[in-house]
């Protein structure tokens, strides 16, 4: 087959009938010789925007990528699709490195992935000078900006590398997370020449966002994971110690989980990452050292055990769920200690800040932290909050986040508000929500006792309320302007003038709050989805096809999702193909994969049909 147009390549190699929004525009731009800057959400198909032109341009496409695991994932997926590709990184043996260079030199390899740290190496500079490079693509381009959340100094060498070519290649840059300021930084620092800019939007409609405020995080986490048995998930923790503790608790609860953080040896990290990628251990507990390079499409949930320091990091980490387009959950477990942890990180950062002003960077991070904290406290639509942060318009309600979907009730909260206001005053308006709640609930903590707060008239007067409920009430009172939070190293609650009429009984107060429900873990465990639960039209067939996919993946030592994604298996269950033509009509099935796997999957479908398919 002679492949010429971008549409033919899309179908032949990748198995899709139509481009997603923005892809064709960016592909056409680079094919016409114009630089391009694409801001596209995770799962929107950024990689196709440079992989397809690479097969149409005459020379080599060089892809600058930040992590070895990201390179390996993308090269592996390309090879599965029948596209020769290679990468150069420190994980290669001398023979593998030499073979990659030979493949490029012979013209066999059209896509070469390389880390930014290796660009200016003399041996590579000498090698690349003899090649015809048609395009240079910068992946995760936000890493070049010191105002971004993932600044990598090695990215600053990319402009000099580009300028070293006598004939400048077309340059394209892509990222999923970039505010307007970071977008400008990318274009300026990479010296993009009148680039075609495209922001396709940050919304990921298949992701459900929630924020929980549990009294105790670990039982809540175990409950959430219980509901998602046999699903693949990532759990992010702020520190290595917490990663180890949470992973141990999950394993003790029968969850096949592994830890991942920078304190583990290279060998253990590699082994644990592979166990997760190949679905031998479907749950990984990690610090943010894990994930930028992970292209695992079947992650069904991401749970943040701790709040990240900024919206950009949260959006990027949460966005590792649902890359196959299937519904996925992004849940954040918040506690006030998370804010203090992030404040500690900020205070001890920027020891080597390069040319940037460390005070300005620290002030920016503090502002980002404040915005992230507000996300955890807002009663408004969570999706809308994030979209507006990235400069997009958003409806008042998305109908698909924890806040929009929460069942709420309007209650007369005059007396509870009076009790809270009184407690703030009686503790001297010198403490944050945690101390006020502890007094109201009658905590027996030593600090509270040392301060004499166990003798106050407000001590224990709301003991029947959970900490979560009291936090909900205080958040509402703060949002309505009755309580003011004075920011500082330790945020302090005080009353505004608006609270006085309520406190004196001159006015009544109603609040709209989530309906309280107490769910036992045992009951919740029964509601969790088990193996065999899927949105596929024929769940039993889906499991048969998934088992076949896993068997083929194990035989080839590749991740299962590289064979076919869950979304492709779901489409197979709808199409029920038993001929080559029908199999090629399945979304995600290209010519090479049809030739490689079609017979096996079609045989499985025929067997299922002959053995008596279940009525739909």
N, C-alpha and C positions, 0 to 999 in steps of 0.2 A: 504493500500500500504506500502510495506517495502522499506524504503529509505536507500540506502547504499552509493552509489558513489556520488562524488561532482557534477557530471553532472545531476544525478537524483534529487538531492536537488535543484540545480539551476533551473531546469524546474518545479519541483513539487511546490516549495514554491514561487519562484520569477518569473516564467513564461518565462524564457529566454532559447533559444536553444543552445547558445554558450557563452563562456567566452570572456570578453574583453581582450585586450592585457595586460599581466602581472598578471592577476588575478589567473589563474591556477598555475603559477609558485610559487607565494607567498603562496597560499593555500597548495600546496604540501610540501613546505618548513616547515611550522609550523606543518603539520600533521606528518612529519618525525622527529619532535622534535627539529628543528633548529629555532633559533631566526630569525626575519625578519624585514627589514626596507624598507618600500614602499613609494616612492615619486611619487604621481600620481595626475594629475590635477583634480580639482573639476568636478564632473560629470563622472569620469572615473570608479567609482564603488569600491572605497576603502573599504566601509563597508562590501561588500560581502567577502572580503579577510579574515575577521575574523568571520563574521556571519556564513558562511558555515562550517568552521572548528569547530565552537562552537557546531554545531549539530552532529559532527562526533567524537569529543573527548569525553572521558568518564566522565569528571567532569564538573565543572563550568568554564565559561569564564567570566573574570572580565574586563570590558571596562572602562578605566579612560578617562573621557570626561570633557571639561572645563566649559560647560554652561548647565544650567537646561533646557533651551529651546531645545538645541541639543539632550539631553537625551530624552526628552518627544517626540520629532519628531521621533527619531529612534525607540523608544519602541513602539510608536503608529503604525508606519509602519510595524514593525515586527508582532505585534498582528494581524493587518489586513491580513498579509500573513499566519496567523495560527501558528506563532512561539511564544511560551511563553517567555516573557522577562519582566524585571522590572528595576526600577532605584531607587536609594536612594539619596534624596536631601532634602533641607530645605523646598520645596514646599509641601511635603507630610504631611498629618495628621498623628497622632499617629497610628490610625487604618490602614492606607495605608502603613505606614512604617513597622508595625508588619506583615501585610499580605505579603509584599514583602519578608521579612526574612523567613516567613513560606514556601513560594513557593520555595525559594532557598533550605531551609533545607529538604524539601520533595523530591527534585529532579525535581519538576515540571518546574522550571525556569532554563534554561541553560545559559542565558545571563543576566548579572547584570551590569548595568551602575552606575558609582559612580563618584562624583567630587573629584579631588585630595585633596581638603581641608579636606575631611572626612576620608581619608585613615588611618591616625594614631590615630583616635579617639579610646579610650580604648574599648568602647562597640563594635565597629566594629571589632577591632583587635581580641577581644575574640570570636566574632561570626565566623569570617573567618578562625580562627585557626582550627575550627571543620569541615571545608568544604574541599573537594577535588577540588583544583583549578588547572585546566589543562593548562590554558593560561591566561596571562595578556596582554591586548592590550592597548596601549597608543595612543589615538586619538589626532589630532592636536599637534603632538609631537614636532613641532618647538617651542612650548611654554616653553620648558625646557632650551632653549638656551638664554643666556643673549645677544648674538649677533643677535638674531632674532628680528622681529618687534613686537612680541606679548608675550614677556617674562612674565611668571607667576611664582613667587617664590614658590608657592605650588607644582609645578611640581618637584622641587628639592628633595622633600621627597619621590618620587616614588622609587628611587633605594634602599633606606633603607627599604621600605615596601616590595619590591621584595625579599630582602635578609632575611626578617623575616621568610620566609617559610623554613621548614626543607627540603622539596623536591622542588627545584626551578621549577616553571612552565616555559613553553616556553613563550618568550616575543616577541611581535610584536609591531611595531610602524609605524604610518602612518601620512603623512602630504601632503598638496598640494603645499606648498611654502617653499622651503629650498634651499639656495645656498649651494655650496660645503662645506663652512665653517660650516654652521648650520647643515648639514648632519653629519659631523664629530662630532660635539658637541652632537647631539642626540645619536649616537652610543656609544660615550665615557661616557657621563653622565648616560645613562641608563645601562651601563655595558653589552651591547649586546654581546653575545658570538658568534664570527665568524658569524655574521648574513648574511642571504641571502639579498643582496641589489638589489633593482630594481628601476630604474628611467624610467618610461614609456614615459617620455617626457612631456613638459609643454604646448604643443600646444592644443588649443581648436578650432578646425576648424569651428565650428558653430558660433563662436563669431566674430562680426564685430567691429573692434576698430577704433575710430575716436577721433581727438582732434580739438576742435573749439576755435577760438580766437575772441569771439564776443566783439563789442564795449560795449554792455550792456548785462549782463548775463540773467537777468530775462526775458526779451522779447524772448531771444533765447531759454531759458528753456521752456517757455509756448508754443513756436512754436513746439519744439521737442515732448512735451507731447501731444499736439494737434494731431500730426500725429499718435499717439499710443493710441488713445482712446480705452477703453475696453481691454487694455493690462495691465498686472501686471508689476510694475516697482519699483525700489529703487532709491532714489535720495539722494546722500551723500553730506552733508555740513560740513565745518570745525568747526563751533561753534554752540552752542545751540541757540544763538540769530538768526543766519541765518536759522536754522532749522524751528524756529517758523515763521519767516518772509516768507520763501519760501512756507511753508505749507499753510499759510493764503492766499498767492497770488494764489496758485493752487485751493484752495477751492473757492475763489472769482471768479475764471475762470471756475467753474463748474466741477472741477476734484475731485473725491472722494479720498481725501488724508488725512493721519494722521501723526502727528509728533512723533518722538521717540528719546529721549536723556536722559542722566543720571539725569538731573534736574527735570524730571517729577516724580511723586509719583509712587511707585511700582504698585499700582492699575491702574493708567492711562497707564503706560507702558504695563502692561499685557493686558489691554483692547485694546489698539491700536495695539499691536502685533497680538493679536487674530483676530482683524478686518482685518488685512492684510493677515494673514495666511489663514483665511477662505474666502478670496476674497470679504468680505463685503466692504472693502476699498482697492481697488487693488493697490494703490500707497502709499508708506511710504517715508517720508522725515526724514533722520536720521543722527546722527553723527556716527563715526565708532564704537560706543558702540553697534550698531545693526548689526547683520548679521552672526557672526561666528557660532552661534547656529541655524541658519535658514536653513532648508533643503527643502525650498519651490521650487518645480521643475519647476513651470510654470512662473517664472520671465522672461519677454521678453526683458527687458532693464534695464541697470544700468547707471545712469547719475551722474557724479561727478560734483557738482556745484563748488567745489574747488579742487585743485590739492592735493593729499595726499603727505606725506613726503618721500615716498620711493616706488620703483617698487614692492617690496613684498606686501605691503599693497594694492597697486592699483590692482595688479593681483588677490589677494585674494578677494577683494571687488567686482571688476568687474566680477570675476568668479562666482558670485552668480546668474548671468543671464544664461539662457539656460541650466540648469542642466538636462533637459529632452531630450537634444540633438537637440532641435528645434533651428532654427536660432534666434539669439538675438543680440542686439546692446549694446556696451559699449562705452559711449561717455564722454569725459572729457572737461569741459569748463574752459579754462585757462585764467588767468590774472596775471600780475606781482605781484599784492598784495598777491596772493597765496604763493609766495616764502617768502615774509616778514612774513606772518602768520606762516608758518612752521619754519622759523628761530626763531620766538618768542617761539614756542613750544619747540624747541631744547634748547634754552638758559635757559628755566625754567624747564628742565627735570633733571633726575638723582639726585634729592635731597636725595633719599635713594637708593644708588646703590649697596648695599651689598658688596661683595668681589671684584666686578669688578672695573676697573679704570674709574672713571666718565669722565675724559678728553679723554680717548681712545674711550669710547662709544659715547661721543659728536662728536668727530672727525669723527667717522664712520657714524653717523647720518647726518652730514654735507655733507659727500661724497655721501651718498645715496640720499640726497636732490638734489645735483648737477646732479646726474644721472637721477632722476625723471624729473627735469627741462629740461634736454636735450631731454628727450622723448617728451616733449610738444613742442619742437622747431624743432625736426628733420624733414627733408623732405623725409627721407628714409622710408622704410616699417616699420610700427608700430609693427606688429607681430614679424618681424625679430629682431627688437630692443630688445624686451622683451625676446625672446628665447635666444638670444646671451648673455643677462645679466645672465640668469640662466645656461649658459654653453653649450647651444645647438647650433648646426649649423642650419642655416636658409638660404633659397634662397633670392636673392636680392629683389624679389617681391613676395608677397603672393597672390595678386589679390583679396584680400578680406579685405582691411582696407581703411580708409579714404584717406591715402596718395597714395596707389596704384591705387585706383579707381578714384582719382580726375582728372578731365579733365584739362589738362595743355596747356599753350601756351608759345612759346619762343618770347621774346620781346626785342627790343633795349632799354635798361634802362640806357643809358649813362647819359642823362640829369637828370633823377630822382636821380641817384646815386650821381651826382655832387652836387645836392641840399642838399642831406642828409649829404654828407661829409662836405660840407661847413658849415652846421648848427652845426655839431659836433665840428668843429673848433671854430666857432664864439661863442658857449656857453662855450668855455674853456676846452673842453674834460673832463668835471667834472660831467657829468650827465648820467643817464641811458636812455633807449629807450623812456620811458614815456615822459620825459621833451623834448627830441628832437622832438618827434612826436607832442607834444602840440605846440611847436614853429612853426613847419612846417605847422600845420593846423590852426594856428592863434587863439589858445585858449585865453579866456579872464580871466583865473584864476588869483587870487590875487598874488600868489607866483611868477608866471611868470612875472607879471607886476612889482612887487617889485624888481625883479632882473634886470629889464630894458630890458628884452628880447623882449618886444613888439616893440622895436625900431630897432631891428636887420633887416638887409636886407633879411634874410631868414624867417622872421616872415610872416606866412600865404602864403608862395609861393607854398605850396602843399595842399591848403585848399580843393581842389576838390577830394582829396583821403580820403578814410575812414581810421580810425585808424587800422582796421584789415589789409587793403592793405599795409599800411606803415610798419606794423610789419612783414608782409610776406617778403617785400623787404629787411628790415634790417636783418631778419633771414637768408635770402639767401646771403646777403653780408657778414654776419658774418661767415656762413658756408664755403664760398669761400675764407675767409682769408683777405678780404678788411677791415673789422672792427674787432677789438679785444675787447672782454668783460673782463675788469679787475674785478675779483671777490673780494668781500669784503662784509661788512654789506649792502652796497648799490652798486650793480654792475654799473660800469661806462663804457661808450663807448669811444674808441679812434681809430684813423686810423692807419693801418699798412703802411709800405713803399709801399706795393702793390697798395694802393689806389692813390698814387701820380700821376701816369700817367693818370689815369681816371680823376682826379680832374683838371689836366692841359690841358685836351683835347688831349693828345698824343695817347690815346688808346680808343677804343670803348668797350662797355660792353653789352652783352646780358644775360638775365636771363630767366629761365624757371619757370613760376609761375602758380598757379591755376587760371583758368578762373573765372573772377569776375561775380557773378550773384546777383541780388537784388531780393529777393523773399518776396512778401508781406505776412503777416501772414494770411490774408483772403484767398489768393490763396492756400497757403500751407495747410491750414485747410481742403480745399476741397480734397486734395490729401491723407489725412490721412486715414488709414484703419479703417473701422467701423466693428461693430459686423457682423458676417457672412463672414468676410474675413479671409481665412485660406489656408494653403497649402494642406489640405485634398483633396482627390480625389472627394468627394461629400460634398461640404461645408454645404448644408442644413442638411444632415444627421449628420455631425459633431456637428452642433448647437443643434440638437435634443439629441444627446448622451451627450453633455456637460450639457444641462439642466437637464437630468436624473441624471448625476453624481452629480451635485450640489444639487439636491433634496435628493439623498441618503446620501450625506455628511452632509447636514443640519439635517436630521433625526437622524444620528448617532453622531452628534457633533464632526466630524473630518474634517480636511482640504480636499478639493475636490481632490487634487493631490494624496492623500493617497489611495483613491478609485482606480483611474486609472490616469496616466499621460496624458497630451495632446498627446504625441507621441503614446501612446497605443490607444487613441481614433482615431488618424489619421490612424493607422494600421487597426483598425476595419473598417474604411471607405473603405479601400482597399480590405480587405478579405471578408467583408460582411457575417460574420458567422451566420448561423441559426441552427447549430447543435453543440452539446457539443465538438465533435472532432475538428470542425473548430474553435470554440471559443478558445480552448486551443492552437491553432496554432498562435493566435495573440500575438505579442511580448509584454511581460509584464503581461500576464495572466497566473497565476499558478493555481494549483488544487483547493486551498482553495477559491481564488477569483472567480474561475469559478463556484464553488458550491454556493457561496454567492450571486453573482451578475449576473451570466450568463443568467438566465431566463429573467431577466428584460431587459438587453441590447439586447438579441436576439429578444425579443418581439418587442422592439422599431425598430430594423432593419427590421423585417418582416413587421411591419405596414408601414414603409417608402416605402418598395419595393411594397407592395400591393396598396398603395395610388398613385403610379406612380412616380418612381424615375426619377430624372432629367437626361437627356442624358449626358454622360461624354465626 
